[in-house]
Amino acid sequence: MTKNQMIAMIQELERRAWESYNTAKELADMRRYGNVAKDIEKQSRTRWATLYELMQDLEVGPKA
């Protein structure tokens, strides 16, 4: 796998994590799903932040 392929894959994962975070945040804000949505929101935010930091380490800007 080339560096550019790896970067593209990480960018796609980061984009998906950001979408997941936003969806979970919307559910948590509705308060209909209670703590489950808040836990998913926290996990999604952590996943996105980890990928974002990886992109920064590779000195490539995120796509989200």
Secondary structure by P-SEA (a helix, b strand, c coil): ccaaaaaaaaaaaaaaaaaaaaaaaaaaaaccccaaaaaaaaaaaaaaaaaaaaaaaacccccc
